[in-house]
Each structure stands twice: as structure tokens, then as C-alpha cells.
Amino acid sequence: MGEAPFLKQARDEFHAYLLDNLLWFDNSGVATNADSDSSASVTAANALAAGLGVTKTGPRLQGQVAGSRFEKAVERFLRATFLRLGHLRPGTWEIGRLGLGGRGGIANYEQYSHLEFLESAARKDRALAAALGRDYQIGPDTVIFRRPEPDEVINHPGAVVGPGLAELTSLRSTVSTAPILHACISCKWTMRSDRAQNVRTEALNLIRNRKGKLPHVVAVTAEPLPGRIASLALGTGDIDCV
């Protein structure tokens, strides 16, 4: 028998991390990703937990703690998988958490760099700030991005670019140093109706505020209720993958 495919290994490690850090039965025998006020949610969540081999019991985590650990689990999985695919998608790729409150935020990335000018103008003009609203402030949990390439790399197989050529492309580091956003991943341990709406709103803001190629918009959740998952998965194409 050969070595197991790395996707299988990464998935097993992902599940193991969830069982160690997030998913168990509480003192009432209800899985920790269930809405205990919904019998359907309890039934579905307990079936999922049993299928994953959950045996541990303990108190539920606070919402922010569970959310942070779930984001970490997804980020670990992406690092173990996406970054192994360089032979299929060459380039200098990175995975990280965008977070909220960091200077620039989404505006650090090439397709959204113009939003920094909006934010700066809004800070100086209260009337403009009121007219713009805050739709341009976007904070996905995890992002995948590509660094621009130096001309030596682009010209490695032979002369491709040079003076007077491709002087507006974001792929050349001589033109732009801003990383190119490839995917935005919104992580939701559980997904009540308000959180589902937040994901859709964020996706729509990514779509209408970008200049250039739209990054992939993905939602990852451990929500057990099919109806709540369907509020994202069955839609108008705002989100690429759930």
C-alpha cells in the first residue's frame, strides 16, 4: 500500500483538530455545534458528531472562542492543501487572516487598493462618509493571495515583458507591489440567520467594490441544519462554494 493521498491526510487532521478543540457533547448530551433550542438541529448535529467518532464531553465554548478555533482549523487545512498545489498553480502564494481593524485591511490587496482613498476621504468629510456608508469595509476571516512576480521570473522561459510592455498589469512587481487577492473564506462554526446574512452581505460587497478580477468567495461552516446551509448554498451566485 502506498502513502495515503495528502488530501485524505489533511482532512483526517482537520477532523481530529475539531474533535480535540471544538466538537464534543455537552453535559446534556448535545453536540456543541447544535442549536439546543431546535430538535432538528440537535438530531442532525448529534448524527454528524457520531459519524466523526465523537466521544468527549464537556461544557460549550463561548461563541468567539469557538469561532476563532474554527478559523484556525480552516487556515491549517488550507496551508496543508492549497500550498501543495504549486505544480498546478505556479506562483508565490500565501494564506493568512485578514482580520478587522488592521490598517488598510482589504485595501492592502490590488483589486481593492482604491478603497484606502475612499476611507481617507471619508475621514475628512462627514457628509461624504454618510453618503458612502461602510459597505466598502470588508473583513473576511481567511484569505489566499498571490505576490506579484519580478520580471526575471516572468521572463524565465524567454523575453516576455520589458520596457513599454504590460505596464498596467498587477502581476509585475515592477508595476505593483500589492498582493493579488485570490480567495476570501468566511468561517462560521455555526450559522444562525443573522450570520448567514452577514456572509451574503460581505460577498456582495466584495463583488461590487472590486476593480479587476473578483476573488473566489467561499463560506465554510459546521452548521448542522440543512435549511440554514441552504440560505447560502442555494442562491444567486454571490458565493462560489459552501
Buried (B, 14 or more C-beta within 10 A) or exposed (E): EEEEEEEEEBBEBBBEBBBEBBBBBBEEEBBBBBBBEBEEBBBBBBEBBEEEEBEEEEEBBEEEEBBBBBBBBBBBBBBBBBEEEEEEEEEBBEBEBBEEEEEBBBBBBBBBBBBBEBBEEBEEEEEEBEEBEEEBBBBBBBBBBBBBBEBEBBEEEEEEBEEEEBEEBBBBBBBBEBBBBBBBBBBBBBBEEEBBEBBBEBBBBBBEBBEBEBBBBBBBBBBBBEEBBEBBEEEEEBBBEB
